[in-house]
Amino acid sequence: MQRTQPWFIGAALRALALNVTNTRRIFTRSDLVAWDQALAERPGLAKMALDRMAYHQLVELLPDRPVEQDLTRIDQRWRLTDKGLATCRSVAQALPGAPPPDPAALSTRLWQLLRSRRTLTAEEAASTLIDAGERDFAQAQHQLGDYLSIWAKLVPKHVQVSARRIGNAKRYVMVTDGGLYPPPTKVGRIRPVPAPAVRPVPPLAKRAKATDE
């Protein structure tokens, strides 16, 4: 989401940041309304926010459950995509009282190292973060490389692969500060929502001709 978004998108992201901590958590429009006072006052905007977030592949609409007899239609069910979770975490870091990431987690330590150095290879990260004898160095280096690669795919506005390499090693660059919260370290668990197809509008002259015929 590179462009400036309407205020209700930010309100929805803040609400999700405080109430949804993983991509398995299912929520509804009613949940979103209950979580944010501004959306509660204009509940129609919650659905608009979800639709726009789906267009940007931040949330995924789940299939409807069977409705028994003539009961009132059940709220549509949603969940965050990996990209959406990363976006919510970026929002959450600016919120008072938001839970901090686990400082001992390898992903958190790697993220902080990348923020500090700005440029990093998996080998450099392993040499800095992995103590001798703590764990298999080659395995740890491979894991760190996976984290860096996933971040470059999930948050390319923050992390990118440099065209320059050190030997055969990829160099990862933090082009803009991604904040204290590391993005997710798993990708591909949820299929992205495709953008809606748009039919090209025929030129006015052709439409007029078709009408005449």
Accessible surface in RSA format (square Angstrom, percent):
REM  Atomic radii and reference values for relative SASA: ProtOr
REM  Chains: A
REM  Algorithm: Lee & Richards
REM  Probe-radius: 1.40
REM  Slices: 20
REM RES _ NUM      All-atoms   Total-Side   Main-Chain    Non-polar    All polar
REM                ABS   REL    ABS   REL    ABS   REL    ABS   REL    ABS   REL
RES MET A   1    44.63  23.1  12.50   8.3  32.13  76.5  13.48  11.5  31.15  41.3
RES GLN A   2   144.38  80.7 108.03  78.9  36.35  86.5  58.80 125.2  85.58  64.9
RES ARG A   3   205.46  86.3 193.59  98.7  11.87  28.3  70.14  95.9 135.32  82.0
RES THR A   4   140.81 100.2 106.16 107.6  34.65  82.6  77.56 104.2  63.25  95.6
RES GLN A   5    46.33  25.9  25.73  18.8  20.60  49.0  14.78  31.5  31.54  23.9
RES PRO A   6    41.93  30.6  27.81  25.4  14.12  51.3  40.06  33.1   1.87  11.6
RES TRP A   7   122.77  49.3 105.11  50.9  17.67  41.5 100.61  53.6  22.17  36.0
RES PHE A   8    13.78   6.9  13.78   8.5   0.00   0.0  13.78   8.4   0.00   0.0
RES ILE A   9     1.17   0.7   1.17   0.9   0.00   0.0   1.17   0.8   0.00   0.0
RES GLY A  10    24.63  30.4   0.00   N/A  24.63  30.4  23.27  63.9   1.36   3.1
RES ALA A  11     0.00   0.0   0.00   0.0   0.00   0.0   0.00   0.0   0.00   0.0
RES ALA A  12     0.00   0.0   0.00   0.0   0.00   0.0   0.00   0.0   0.00   0.0
RES LEU A  13    13.58   7.6  13.58   9.7   0.00   0.0  13.58   9.5   0.00   0.0
RES ARG A  14    99.24  41.7  99.22  50.6   0.02   0.0  27.64  37.8  71.60  43.4
RES ALA A  15     3.71   3.4   0.00   0.0   3.71   8.4   3.60   5.1   0.11   0.3
RES LEU A  16     0.00   0.0   0.00   0.0   0.00   0.0   0.00   0.0   0.00   0.0
RES ALA A  17    14.90  13.7   0.00   0.0  14.90  33.9   1.83   2.6  13.08  34.6
RES LEU A  18    97.61  54.4  68.62  49.1  28.99  72.9  70.09  49.2  27.53  74.1
RES ASN A  19    53.79  37.1  35.32  34.1  18.47  44.5   7.18  17.3  46.61  45.0
RES VAL A  20     3.02   2.0   0.00   0.0   3.02   7.3   0.09   0.1   2.93   8.0
RES THR A  21    95.67  68.0  82.59  83.7  13.07  31.2  66.86  89.8  28.81  43.6
RES ASN A  22    43.52  30.0  43.52  42.1   0.00   0.0  15.03  36.2  28.49  27.5
RES THR A  23     3.12   2.2   1.94   2.0   1.18   2.8   0.00   0.0   3.12   4.7
RES ARG A  24   170.85  71.7 155.87  79.5  14.98  35.7  70.94  97.0  99.91  60.6
RES ARG A  25    96.32  40.4  90.04  45.9   6.28  14.9  38.18  52.2  58.13  35.2
RES ILE A  26    67.16  38.2  54.90  40.9  12.26  29.5  54.90  39.5  12.26  33.3
RES PHE A  27     0.76   0.4   0.00   0.0   0.76   2.0   0.76   0.5   0.00   0.0
RES THR A  28    24.07  17.1  24.07  24.4   0.00   0.0  20.31  27.3   3.77   5.7
RES ARG A  29    71.13  29.9  71.13  36.3   0.00   0.0  13.13  17.9  58.01  35.2
RES SER A  30    52.95  44.7  45.73  61.0   7.23  16.6  33.41  71.2  19.54  27.4
RES ASP A  31    45.62  32.0  44.96  44.8   0.66   1.6   1.27   3.0  44.36  44.2
RES LEU A  32     0.00   0.0   0.00   0.0   0.00   0.0   0.00   0.0   0.00   0.0
RES VAL A  33    25.20  16.6  24.77  22.4   0.43   1.0  24.77  21.5   0.43   1.2
RES ALA A  34    84.73  77.9  44.60  68.8  40.12  91.3  54.79  77.2  29.94  79.3
RES TRP A  35    65.87  26.4  34.99  16.9  30.89  72.5  20.35  10.8  45.53  73.9
RES ASP A  36    21.67  15.2  18.42  18.3   3.25   7.7   3.23   7.6  18.44  18.4
RES GLN A  37   130.45  72.9 119.46  87.3  10.99  26.2  59.12 125.8  71.33  54.1
RES ALA A  38    39.08  35.9  32.64  50.4   6.44  14.7  35.74  50.3   3.34   8.8
RES LEU A  39     0.00   0.0   0.00   0.0   0.00   0.0   0.00   0.0   0.00   0.0
RES ALA A  40    42.83  39.4  24.68  38.1  18.14  41.3  25.13  35.4  17.70  46.9
RES GLU A  41   123.34  70.8  90.82  68.7  32.52  77.4  36.53  70.7  86.80  70.9
RES ARG A  42   136.80  57.4 131.84  67.2   4.96  11.8  46.01  62.9  90.79  55.0
RES PRO A  43    59.17  43.1  59.15  53.9   0.01   0.0  59.17  48.8   0.00   0.0
RES GLY A  44    52.41  64.6   0.00   N/A  52.41  64.6  42.70 117.2   9.71  21.7
RES LEU A  45    19.93  11.1  19.68  14.1   0.24   0.6  19.68  13.8   0.24   0.7
RES ALA A  46     0.00   0.0   0.00   0.0   0.00   0.0   0.00   0.0   0.00   0.0
RES LYS A  47    72.97  35.6  72.97  44.8   0.00   0.0  49.87  44.9  23.10  24.6
RES MET A  48    86.61  44.9  85.09  56.3   1.52   3.6  65.08  55.3  21.53  28.5
RES ALA A  49     0.00   0.0   0.00   0.0   0.00   0.0   0.00   0.0   0.00   0.0
RES LEU A  50     0.00   0.0   0.00   0.0   0.00   0.0   0.00   0.0   0.00   0.0
RES ASP A  51    64.60  45.3  56.16  55.9   8.44  20.0  27.29  64.2  37.32  37.2
RES ARG A  52    99.54  41.8  95.93  48.9   3.62   8.6  26.69  36.5  72.85  44.1
RES MET A  53     0.00   0.0   0.00   0.0   0.00   0.0   0.00   0.0   0.00   0.0
RES ALA A  54    12.63  11.6  12.63  19.5   0.00   0.0  12.63  17.8   0.00   0.0
RES TYR A  55   114.61  53.5 105.12  59.8   9.49  24.7  63.20  47.5  51.41  63.4
RES HIS A  56    47.79  26.1  43.39  30.2   4.40  11.3  26.47  27.3  21.32  24.8
RES GLN A  57    62.05  34.7  61.50  44.9   0.55   1.3   4.99  10.6  57.05  43.3
RES LEU A  58     0.37   0.2   0.37   0.3   0.00   0.0   0.37   0.3   0.00   0.0
RES VAL A  59     0.00   0.0   0.00   0.0   0.00   0.0   0.00   0.0   0.00   0.0
RES GLU A  60    27.54  15.8  27.54  20.8   0.00   0.0   5.37  10.4  22.17  18.1
RES LEU A  61    78.12  43.5  60.11  43.0  18.01  45.3  60.11  42.2  18.01  48.5
RES LEU A  62    15.81   8.8  13.17   9.4   2.64   6.6  13.76   9.7   2.05   5.5
RES PRO A  63   106.78  77.8  93.97  85.7  12.81  46.6 106.10  87.6   0.67   4.2
RES ASP A  64    95.81  67.1  66.30  66.0  29.52  69.8  32.26  75.9  63.56  63.4
RES ARG A  65   111.61  46.9 102.23  52.1   9.38  22.3  38.28  52.3  73.33  44.4
RES PRO A  66   127.42  92.9 103.46  94.3  23.95  87.1 116.71  96.4  10.71  66.6
RES VAL A  67    65.63  43.2  38.70  35.0  26.94  64.9  39.55  34.4  26.09  70.8
RES GLU A  68   127.97  73.5 120.33  91.0   7.64  18.2  45.06  87.2  82.91  67.7
RES GLN A  69   171.60  96.0 132.27  96.7  39.33  93.6  52.75 112.3 118.86  90.1
RES ASP A  70   146.90 102.9 114.35 113.8  32.56  77.0  42.24  99.4 104.66 104.4
RES LEU A  71   115.01  64.1 102.36  73.2  12.65  31.8 104.99  73.7  10.02  27.0
RES THR A  72   125.47  89.2 106.22 107.7  19.25  45.9  77.94 104.7  47.53  71.8
RES ARG A  73   156.19  65.6 134.73  68.7  21.46  51.1  71.35  97.5  84.85  51.4
RES ILE A  74    67.45  38.4  57.68  43.0   9.77  23.5  62.89  45.3   4.56  12.4
RES ASP A  75    42.63  29.9  33.22  33.1   9.41  22.3  12.29  28.9  30.34  30.3
RES GLN A  76    39.15  21.9  35.20  25.7   3.96   9.4   7.44  15.8  31.71  24.1
RES ARG A  77    45.87  19.3  44.87  22.9   1.00   2.4   6.87   9.4  39.00  23.6
RES TRP A  78     5.32   2.1   5.32   2.6   0.00   0.0   4.79   2.6   0.53   0.9
RES ARG A  79    69.27  29.1  69.27  35.3   0.00   0.0   0.00   0.0  69.27  42.0
RES LEU A  80     0.00   0.0   0.00   0.0   0.00   0.0   0.00   0.0   0.00   0.0
RES THR A  81     7.24   5.2   7.24   7.3   0.00   0.0   7.24   9.7   0.00   0.0
RES ASP A  82     7.31   5.1   6.14   6.1   1.17   2.8   3.87   9.1   3.45   3.4
RES LYS A  83    74.09  36.1  72.60  44.5   1.49   3.6  40.73  36.7  33.36  35.5
RES GLY A  84     0.00   0.0   0.00   N/A   0.00   0.0   0.00   0.0   0.00   0.0
RES LEU A  85     7.54   4.2   7.54   5.4   0.00   0.0   7.54   5.3   0.00   0.0
RES ALA A  86     3.11   2.9   1.03   1.6   2.08   4.7   1.15   1.6   1.96   5.2
RES THR A  87    34.43  24.5  29.76  30.2   4.67  11.1  21.24  28.5  13.19  19.9
RES CYS A  88     1.61   1.2   1.55   1.7   0.06   0.1   1.61   4.1   0.00   0.0
RES ARG A  89    74.09  31.1  73.51  37.5   0.58   1.4  14.45  19.7  59.64  36.1
RES SER A  90    38.05  32.2  29.58  39.5   8.47  19.5  20.47  43.6  17.58  24.6
RES VAL A  91    38.01  25.0  31.73  28.7   6.28  15.1  37.65  32.7   0.36   1.0
RES ALA A  92     5.65   5.2   5.65   8.7   0.00   0.0   5.65   8.0   0.00   0.0
RES GLN A  93    59.13  33.1  32.94  24.1  26.19  62.4  10.56  22.5  48.57  36.8
RES ALA A  94    85.69  78.8  52.78  81.5  32.91  74.9  63.38  89.2  22.32  59.1
RES LEU A  95    30.68  17.1  22.98  16.4   7.70  19.4  23.68  16.6   6.99  18.8
RES PRO A  96   129.16  94.1  99.92  91.1  29.24 106.3 112.12  92.6  17.04 105.9
RES GLY A  97    81.28 100.2   0.00   N/A  81.28 100.2  42.36 116.3  38.91  87.2
RES ALA A  98    17.63  16.2   2.35   3.6  15.28  34.8   2.36   3.3  15.27  40.5
RES PRO A  99    86.60  63.1  80.73  73.6   5.87  21.3  85.35  70.5   1.26   7.8
RES PRO A 100   109.68  79.9  92.27  84.1  17.41  63.3  93.41  77.1  16.27 101.1
RES PRO A 101    30.92  22.5  17.37  15.8  13.55  49.3  27.73  22.9   3.19  19.8
RES ASP A 102    86.47  60.6  73.17  72.8  13.29  31.4  34.74  81.8  51.73  51.6
RES PRO A 103   106.33  77.5  94.90  86.5  11.43  41.5  96.77  79.9   9.56  59.4
RES ALA A 104    76.13  70.0  56.92  87.8  19.20  43.7  63.56  89.5  12.57  33.3
RES ALA A 105    32.42  29.8  22.98  35.5   9.44  21.5  32.42  45.7   0.00   0.0
RES LEU A 106    20.43  11.4  13.22   9.5   7.21  18.1  13.22   9.3   7.21  19.4
RES SER A 107    21.19  17.9  20.04  26.8   1.15   2.6   2.62   5.6  18.57  26.0
RES THR A 108     8.61   6.1   8.61   8.7   0.00   0.0   6.17   8.3   2.44   3.7
RES ARG A 109    74.33  31.2  68.58  35.0   5.75  13.7  26.55  36.3  47.78  29.0
RES LEU A 110     0.00   0.0   0.00   0.0   0.00   0.0   0.00   0.0   0.00   0.0
RES TRP A 111     1.09   0.4   1.09   0.5   0.00   0.0   1.09   0.6   0.00   0.0
RES GLN A 112    63.12  35.3  58.96  43.1   4.16   9.9  39.76  84.6  23.36  17.7
RES LEU A 113    20.50  11.4  16.54  11.8   3.96   9.9  20.20  14.2   0.30   0.8
RES LEU A 114     0.00   0.0   0.00   0.0   0.00   0.0   0.00   0.0   0.00   0.0
RES ARG A 115    56.30  23.6  47.92  24.4   8.37  19.9   9.84  13.4  46.46  28.2
RES SER A 116    90.14  76.2  54.48  72.7  35.66  82.1  31.46  67.0  58.68  82.2
RES ARG A 117   114.00  47.9  89.80  45.8  24.20  57.6  34.60  47.3  79.41  48.1
RES ARG A 118   100.04  42.0 100.04  51.0   0.00   0.0  45.12  61.7  54.92  33.3
RES THR A 119    41.94  29.8  34.76  35.2   7.19  17.1  18.27  24.5  23.68  35.8
RES LEU A 120     0.03   0.0   0.00   0.0   0.03   0.1   0.03   0.0   0.00   0.0
RES THR A 121     3.85   2.7   3.85   3.9   0.00   0.0   1.16   1.6   2.69   4.1
RES ALA A 122    18.48  17.0  16.27  25.1   2.20   5.0  16.27  22.9   2.20   5.8
RES GLU A 123    94.18  54.1  93.37  70.6   0.81   1.9  13.39  25.9  80.79  66.0
RES GLU A 124    63.81  36.6  59.48  45.0   4.33  10.3  30.84  59.7  32.97  26.9
RES ALA A 125     0.00   0.0   0.00   0.0   0.00   0.0   0.00   0.0   0.00   0.0
RES ALA A 126     0.00   0.0   0.00   0.0   0.00   0.0   0.00   0.0   0.00   0.0
RES SER A 127    74.81  63.2  46.07  61.5  28.73  66.2  33.82  72.0  40.99  57.4
RES THR A 128    64.29  45.7  34.48  35.0  29.81  71.1  34.20  45.9  30.10  45.5
RES LEU A 129    18.96  10.6  15.46  11.1   3.50   8.8  17.40  12.2   1.57   4.2
RES ILE A 130    13.91   7.9   2.25   1.7  11.66  28.1   2.25   1.6  11.66  31.6
RES ASP A 131    98.67  69.1  93.34  92.9   5.34  12.6  25.61  60.3  73.06  72.9
RES ALA A 132   112.65 103.6  69.61 107.4  43.03  97.9  82.15 115.7  30.50  80.8
RES GLY A 133    83.34 102.8   0.00   N/A  83.34 102.8  42.06 115.4  41.28  92.5
RES GLU A 134    94.24  54.1  57.55  43.5  36.69  87.4  40.02  77.4  54.22  44.3
RES ARG A 135    91.88  38.6  69.80  35.6  22.08  52.6  37.90  51.8  53.98  32.7
RES ASP A 136    84.45  59.2  67.68  67.4  16.76  39.6  29.48  69.4  54.96  54.8
RES PHE A 137    87.07  43.6  81.72  50.6   5.35  13.9  81.72  49.5   5.35  15.3
RES ALA A 138    72.39  66.6  61.18  94.4  11.21  25.5  65.02  91.6   7.37  19.5
RES GLN A 139   116.81  65.3 109.35  79.9   7.45  17.7  34.53  73.5  82.28  62.4
RES ALA A 140     0.00   0.0   0.00   0.0   0.00   0.0   0.00   0.0   0.00   0.0
RES GLN A 141    55.96  31.3  55.55  40.6   0.41   1.0   6.50  13.8  49.46  37.5
RES HIS A 142   126.61  69.2 117.62  81.8   8.99  23.0  82.71  85.2  43.90  51.1
RES GLN A 143    53.82  30.1  52.35  38.3   1.47   3.5  19.65  41.8  34.18  25.9
RES LEU A 144     0.00   0.0   0.00   0.0   0.00   0.0   0.00   0.0   0.00   0.0
RES GLY A 145    15.61  19.3   0.00   N/A  15.61  19.3  13.60  37.3   2.01   4.5
RES ASP A 146    62.99  44.1  61.59  61.3   1.40   3.3  14.35  33.8  48.64  48.5
RES TYR A 147    30.50  14.2  30.50  17.4   0.00   0.0  10.64   8.0  19.86  24.5
RES LEU A 148     0.00   0.0   0.00   0.0   0.00   0.0   0.00   0.0   0.00   0.0
RES SER A 149    32.21  27.2  29.81  39.8   2.40   5.5  14.16  30.2  18.05  25.3
RES ILE A 150    24.65  14.0  24.65  18.4   0.00   0.0  24.65  17.8   0.00   0.0
RES TRP A 151     0.00   0.0   0.00   0.0   0.00   0.0   0.00   0.0   0.00   0.0
RES ALA A 152    15.98  14.7   7.71  11.9   8.27  18.8   7.71  10.9   8.27  21.9
RES LYS A 153   144.33  70.4 116.65  71.6  27.68  65.9  74.09  66.7  70.24  74.8
RES LEU A 154    16.95   9.4   8.28   5.9   8.67  21.8   9.98   7.0   6.97  18.8
RES VAL A 155    13.81   9.1  11.87  10.8   1.93   4.7  13.81  12.0   0.00   0.0
RES PRO A 156    67.73  49.4  67.08  61.1   0.65   2.4  67.40  55.7   0.33   2.0
RES LYS A 157    95.38  46.5  84.46  51.8  10.92  26.0  51.17  46.1  44.21  47.1
RES HIS A 158    23.18  12.7  23.18  16.1   0.00   0.0  19.08  19.7   4.10   4.8
RES VAL A 159     0.03   0.0   0.00   0.0   0.03   0.1   0.00   0.0   0.03   0.1
RES GLN A 160    83.58  46.7  81.22  59.4   2.36   5.6  19.91  42.4  63.67  48.3
RES VAL A 161    67.18  44.2  41.90  37.9  25.27  60.9  41.93  36.4  25.25  68.5
RES SER A 162    24.51  20.7  12.86  17.2  11.65  26.8  10.03  21.3  14.48  20.3
RES ALA A 163   112.01 103.0  69.90 107.9  42.11  95.8  82.07 115.6  29.94  79.3
RES ARG A 164   169.03  71.0 160.12  81.6   8.91  21.2  59.17  80.9 109.87  66.6
RES ARG A 165   121.14  50.9  98.52  50.2  22.62  53.9  25.02  34.2  96.11  58.3
RES ILE A 166    88.59  50.4  81.14  60.5   7.45  17.9  84.48  60.8   4.11  11.2
RES GLY A 167    71.74  88.5   0.00   N/A  71.74  88.5  45.00 123.5  26.75  59.9
RES ASN A 168   144.61  99.7 125.29 121.1  19.31  46.5  32.09  77.2 112.52 108.8
RES ALA A 169    34.14  31.4  23.92  36.9  10.22  23.2  32.53  45.8   1.62   4.3
RES LYS A 170    90.15  44.0  83.78  51.4   6.37  15.2  35.33  31.8  54.82  58.4
RES ARG A 171    35.43  14.9  35.43  18.1   0.00   0.0   0.00   0.0  35.43  21.5
RES TYR A 172    10.06   4.7  10.06   5.7   0.00   0.0   3.33   2.5   6.72   8.3
RES VAL A 173    36.18  23.8  36.18  32.8   0.00   0.0  36.18  31.4   0.00   0.0
RES MET A 174     4.42   2.3   0.00   0.0   4.42  10.5   0.00   0.0   4.42   5.9
RES VAL A 175    69.11  45.5  37.57  34.0  31.54  76.0  42.69  37.1  26.42  71.7
RES THR A 176    69.38  49.3  64.16  65.0   5.22  12.4  67.71  91.0   1.67   2.5
RES ASP A 177    69.12  48.4  47.25  47.0  21.87  51.7  22.77  53.6  46.36  46.2
RES GLY A 178     3.81   4.7   0.00   N/A   3.81   4.7   1.27   3.5   2.55   5.7
RES GLY A 179    10.35  12.8   0.00   N/A  10.35  12.8   9.83  27.0   0.52   1.2
RES LEU A 180    97.35  54.2  97.35  69.6   0.00   0.0  97.35  68.4   0.00   0.0
RES TYR A 181    27.97  13.1  22.90  13.0   5.07  13.2  21.97  16.5   6.00   7.4
RES PRO A 182     9.06   6.6   9.06   8.3   0.00   0.0   9.06   7.5   0.00   0.0
RES PRO A 183     8.87   6.5   5.52   5.0   3.35  12.2   7.08   5.8   1.79  11.1
RES PRO A 184     8.00   5.8   4.29   3.9   3.71  13.5   8.00   6.6   0.00   0.0
RES THR A 185    34.89  24.8  26.42  26.8   8.48  20.2   2.60   3.5  32.30  48.8
RES LYS A 186   131.83  64.3 129.39  79.4   2.44   5.8  73.93  66.5  57.90  61.7
RES VAL A 187    66.45  43.7  44.65  40.4  21.80  52.5  44.65  38.8  21.80  59.1
RES GLY A 188    63.18  77.9   0.00   N/A  63.18  77.9  32.41  88.9  30.77  68.9
RES ARG A 189   108.64  45.6  70.92  36.2  37.73  89.8  62.11  84.9  46.53  28.2
RES ILE A 190    16.62   9.5   5.60   4.2  11.02  26.6   7.50   5.4   9.12  24.7
RES ARG A 191   199.61  83.8 193.84  98.8   5.77  13.7  73.32 100.2 126.29  76.5
RES PRO A 192    84.61  61.7  73.06  66.6  11.55  42.0  73.83  61.0  10.78  67.0
RES VAL A 193    35.85  23.6  34.10  30.9   1.76   4.2  35.85  31.2   0.00   0.0
RES PRO A 194   108.58  79.1  94.53  86.2  14.05  51.1 101.64  83.9   6.95  43.2
RES ALA A 195    58.20  53.5  38.23  59.0  19.97  45.4  38.23  53.8  19.97  52.9
RES PRO A 196    87.28  63.6  68.19  62.2  19.10  69.4  79.60  65.7   7.69  47.8
RES ALA A 197   107.79  99.1  68.17 105.2  39.62  90.1  77.61 109.3  30.18  80.0
RES VAL A 198   131.07  86.2 101.70  92.1  29.37  70.8 104.86  91.1  26.21  71.1
RES ARG A 199   215.62  90.5 202.86 103.4  12.76  30.4  74.58 101.9 141.04  85.5
RES PRO A 200   123.93  90.3 101.20  92.3  22.74  82.6 111.91  92.4  12.02  74.7
RES VAL A 201   114.47  75.3  87.97  79.6  26.51  63.9  89.41  77.7  25.06  68.0
RES PRO A 202    64.57  47.1  56.75  51.7   7.82  28.4  63.28  52.2   1.29   8.0
RES PRO A 203    79.33  57.8  67.00  61.1  12.33  44.8  79.31  65.5   0.02   0.1
RES LEU A 204   132.32  73.7 126.29  90.4   6.03  15.2 126.29  88.7   6.03  16.2
RES ALA A 205    79.21  72.8  62.98  97.2  16.23  36.9  71.40 100.6   7.81  20.7
RES LYS A 206   138.64  67.6 131.82  80.9   6.82  16.2  79.33  71.4  59.31  63.2
RES ARG A 207   107.44  45.1 102.86  52.4   4.57  10.9  41.42  56.6  66.02  40.0
RES ALA A 208    51.39  47.2  43.36  66.9   8.03  18.3  51.15  72.0   0.24   0.6
RES LYS A 209   135.45  66.1 131.82  80.9   3.63   8.6  77.79  70.0  57.65  61.4
RES ALA A 210    68.73  63.2  50.73  78.3  18.00  40.9  53.28  75.0  15.45  40.9
RES THR A 211   116.95  83.2  87.42  88.6  29.52  70.4  71.59  96.2  45.36  68.6
RES ASP A 212   126.03  88.3  88.43  88.0  37.60  88.9  32.86  77.3  93.17  92.9
RES GLU A 213   158.95  91.3  93.39  70.7  65.56 156.1  61.39 118.8  97.56  79.7
END  Absolute sums over single chains surface
CHAIN  1 A    13069.1      10555.5       2513.6       7261.2       5807.9
END  Absolute sums over all chains
TOTAL         13069.1      10555.5       2513.6       7261.2       5807.9
